[in-house]
């Protein structure tokens, strides 16, 4: 009897050690929610839709819902990711009930179609006075929500990963990181991903790699506030250059040698102020095949830096805050199991989806880009006057 008991105890100890050793990989590879795993279809395809800066109240603008519904009908994605600023900051009378209703308004189109979704947060969400923890609980109350907030176990309310299984379900063929960029830093500037989140990312990345036979798992990363290295995709140009945007006294345009697609640069990117090394971590790990941001509503460009890191935006989806006229959009990612690093991505704009065309919506007047347009016009006038005066001096 004692011998048998010792054998049972020994076996339990061995199983405990094995479980402890496998825990990081298991946490990275699966979900404990009981939901069906996200998986490539039998044809080896998986589609993600990115929506960001919906930034609305419980009286949701009808045009936003039209954009979401028409995009869902056209694309029928396997997963929708909400990239932060999901509710409005200027939300008069906001309370838990009204914020929950604002959330419900943008999630119901997915509920009706039974489309899985994930969510992270931006700098405005908690400014309603309702915490991101409470908002995450609201999101996770939907059966089609795949967000995986585990409290103190993961740094940042909207920080987690979503493995995408191969079509045969035997391995993790792709991965999605959702990263919480918080609100403001200690100095009042835009915050970003913290060092403990970077450590979590690297641990998760390593666990996925280990479980994948030592090969990195290609991953898309979504977060609201961009990294400061987004400026690696831009080039400095002389003040007042046509189509340029301004950051302080420096003017920029897209570096056409690095940027691809039809997206645009219409305002100076507003990244995290303090660089904590997130971009360097991506280079070190080698698994990020694309990092995509919201936050800057009228930017929708993408490109690949000289370091080999692909980054980009979706233009904002909101009609309650400023945007780019009828070019408000969602971004689509078509991923192939055979070569997931070489995904196809494109924008679905409000104009394309509805065949309604307008260059200006009333809330666009709050965009800082108009100041740049005015300054560019003033530079043009100054150049004309300078040329005229020069000719007058020469003729005199």
Residue pairs with C-beta under 8 A, 6 or more apart in sequence:
24 203
24 204
24 206
24 207
25 207
25 208
25 210
25 211
27 204
27 207
28 161
28 163
28 204
28 207
28 208
28 211
29 163
29 172
29 207
29 208
29 211
30 37
30 163
31 37
31 146
31 148
31 162
31 163
33 146
33 148
35 116
35 143
35 146
37 163
37 165
37 169
38 46
38 78
38 79
38 116
38 146
38 162
38 163
38 164
38 165
39 46
39 164
39 165
39 166
39 167
39 169
40 46
40 164
40 165
40 166
40 167
40 173
40 174
40 335
40 337
41 78
41 167
42 167
43 167
44 167
44 336
44 337
44 338
45 334
45 335
45 336
45 337
46 78
46 79
46 164
46 174
46 335
46 337
47 75
47 76
47 77
47 78
47 79
47 332
47 333
47 334
47 335
48 77
48 78
48 79
48 80
48 81
48 176
48 220
48 332
48 333
48 335
49 71
49 72
49 75
49 77
49 79
49 80
49 81
49 330
49 331
49 332
49 333
50 80
50 81
50 83
50 222
50 292
50 314
50 330
50 331
50 332
50 333
51 68
51 80
51 81
51 82
51 83
51 106
51 314
51 317
51 330
52 82
52 83
52 84
52 85
52 122
52 224
52 293
52 294
52 295
52 314
52 316
52 317
53 83
53 84
53 85
53 122
53 294
53 295
53 297
53 316
53 317
53 318
53 321
54 64
54 68
54 82
54 85
54 86
54 87
54 106
54 317
54 318
55 85
55 86
55 87
55 88
55 89
55 124
55 316
55 318
55 320
55 321
56 64
56 87
56 88
56 102
56 105
56 106
56 318
56 319
56 320
57 87
57 88
57 91
57 94
57 98
57 102
57 320
58 98
58 99
58 101
58 102
58 105
60 102
60 105
60 106
61 318
61 319
61 320
63 319
63 350
64 106
64 317
64 318
64 319
64 320
65 105
65 106
65 109
66 350
66 353
66 354
67 317
67 328
67 329
67 330
67 350
67 353
67 354
68 106
68 109
68 317
68 330
69 109
70 353
70 354
71 330
71 348
71 353
72 80
72 109
72 110
72 113
72 115
74 348
74 353
75 332
75 348
76 113
76 115
77 115
77 332
78 115
78 116
79 115
79 116
79 117
79 118
79 146
79 162
79 176
80 110
80 115
80 116
80 117
80 118
81 117
81 118
81 119
81 120
81 176
81 178
81 222
82 106
82 117
82 118
82 119
82 120
83 120
83 122
83 222
83 223
83 224
83 292
83 293
83 294
83 314
84 120
84 121
84 122
84 123
84 124
84 125
84 158
84 181
84 223
84 224
84 225
84 294
84 295
85 121
85 122
85 123
85 124
85 125
85 224
85 294
85 295
85 318
86 103
86 106
86 119
86 121
86 122
86 125
86 135
87 99
87 102
87 103
87 124
87 125
87 128
87 135
88 102
88 124
88 128
88 320
88 321
89 124
89 127
89 128
91 98
91 99
91 102
91 128
94 128
94 129
94 130
95 129
95 130
96 130
96 134
99 128
99 130
99 134
99 135
99 138
100 138
103 135
103 138
103 139
104 138
107 117
107 139
107 142
107 145
110 116
110 117
110 142
110 144
111 142
111 144
114 144
115 144
116 144
116 145
116 146
117 142
117 144
117 145
117 146
117 147
118 145
118 146
118 147
118 162
118 176
118 178
119 136
119 139
119 145
119 147
119 158
119 178
120 158
120 159
120 178
120 179
120 180
120 181
120 222
120 223
120 224
121 132
121 135
121 136
121 157
121 158
121 180
121 181
121 182
121 224
122 181
122 224
122 225
122 294
122 295
123 181
123 182
123 183
123 184
123 190
123 191
123 224
123 225
123 295
124 183
125 132
125 135
126 132
126 135
126 183
127 183
132 157
132 158
132 180
133 149
133 157
136 147
136 149
136 157
136 158
139 145
139 147
140 147
140 149
146 162
147 158
147 160
147 178
148 154
148 160
148 161
148 162
149 157
149 158
149 160
150 160
154 160
154 200
155 180
155 194
155 196
155 197
155 200
156 179
156 180
156 182
156 193
156 194
156 197
157 180
158 178
158 179
158 180
159 178
159 179
159 180
159 193
159 197
159 200
160 177
160 178
161 175
161 176
161 177
161 178
161 204
161 208
161 219
162 175
162 176
162 178
163 172
163 174
163 175
163 208
163 217
164 172
164 173
164 174
164 175
164 176
164 335
165 171
165 172
165 173
166 172
166 173
166 337
167 173
167 337
171 211
171 212
172 208
172 211
172 212
172 217
173 217
173 337
173 340
174 217
174 218
174 219
174 220
174 335
174 337
174 340
175 208
175 217
175 218
175 219
175 220
175 287
176 219
176 220
176 221
176 222
177 201
177 204
177 219
177 220
177 221
177 222
177 288
178 222
178 223
179 193
179 197
179 201
179 221
179 222
179 223
180 193
180 197
180 223
181 190
181 191
181 192
181 193
181 223
181 224
181 225
181 272
182 191
182 192
182 194
183 191
184 190
184 191
185 191
185 192
185 272
185 273
185 274
187 273
189 272
189 273
189 274
190 225
190 270
190 271
190 272
190 273
190 295
191 225
191 272
191 273
192 225
192 227
192 271
192 272
192 273
192 274
192 276
192 278
193 223
193 272
193 276
193 278
194 276
195 276
195 277
198 276
198 277
198 278
198 281
201 281
201 285
202 281
202 284
202 285
205 216
205 217
205 219
205 285
205 287
206 285
208 216
208 217
208 219
208 287
209 215
209 216
209 217
209 287
216 285
216 286
216 287
217 287
218 287
218 289
218 340
218 341
219 287
219 288
219 289
220 288
220 289
220 290
220 291
220 292
220 333
220 343
221 282
221 288
221 290
221 291
221 292
222 291
222 292
222 293
223 291
223 293
224 293
224 294
224 295
225 270
225 271
225 272
225 293
225 295
226 269
226 270
226 271
226 272
226 293
226 295
226 296
226 311
226 313
227 271
227 272
227 275
227 278
227 279
227 291
227 311
228 271
228 272
228 275
228 279
229 271
229 279
229 305
229 309
229 311
230 269
230 271
230 293
230 311
231 252
231 269
231 271
232 258
232 305
232 306
232 307
233 254
233 255
233 258
233 259
233 301
233 303
233 305
233 311
234 252
234 253
234 254
234 255
234 265
234 269
235 252
235 253
235 254
235 255
236 250
236 251
236 252
237 244
237 251
237 252
237 253
238 251
239 246
239 249
239 251
239 379
240 251
240 375
240 376
240 378
240 379
240 380
240 382
240 383
241 251
241 253
241 376
242 376
243 253
244 251
244 252
244 253
244 372
244 376
245 251
245 252
245 253
245 265
245 266
245 267
245 268
245 369
245 372
246 252
246 268
246 371
246 372
246 375
247 268
247 269
252 265
252 268
253 265
254 265
254 301
254 303
255 303
258 303
258 304
258 305
258 306
259 301
259 302
259 303
260 302
260 303
260 304
261 301
261 302
261 312
261 345
261 346
261 347
262 346
262 347
263 299
263 300
263 301
263 302
263 312
263 313
263 315
263 347
264 298
264 299
264 300
264 301
264 315
264 324
264 327
265 299
265 301
266 298
266 299
266 324
266 367
266 369
267 296
267 297
267 298
267 299
267 367
267 368
267 369
267 372
268 296
268 368
269 296
269 299
270 295
270 296
279 307
279 309
282 288
282 291
282 309
283 307
283 308
283 309
288 309
288 310
289 310
289 340
289 341
289 343
290 302
290 310
290 311
290 312
290 333
290 343
290 345
291 309
291 310
291 311
291 312
292 302
292 311
292 312
292 313
292 314
292 331
293 311
293 312
293 313
294 313
294 314
294 316
296 313
297 315
297 316
297 318
297 321
297 322
297 323
297 324
297 367
298 315
298 316
298 322
298 323
298 324
298 367
298 369
299 313
299 315
300 312
300 313
300 314
300 315
300 324
300 327
300 329
300 331
300 347
301 312
301 313
302 310
302 311
302 312
302 313
302 345
303 310
303 311
303 312
304 310
304 311
305 311
312 331
312 345
313 331
314 329
314 330
314 331
314 347
315 323
315 324
315 327
315 328
315 329
315 347
315 349
316 322
316 323
316 324
316 328
317 323
317 328
317 329
317 330
318 328
318 363
319 328
319 361
319 363
320 363
321 363
321 366
322 363
322 364
322 365
322 366
322 367
323 361
323 363
323 364
323 367
324 364
325 358
325 359
325 360
325 361
325 364
326 349
326 350
326 351
326 356
326 357
326 358
326 359
326 361
327 347
327 349
327 350
327 351
328 349
328 350
329 347
329 348
329 349
329 350
330 347
330 348
331 345
331 346
331 347
331 348
332 345
332 346
332 347
332 348
333 343
333 344
333 345
334 343
334 344
334 345
335 343
336 342
336 343
350 356
351 357
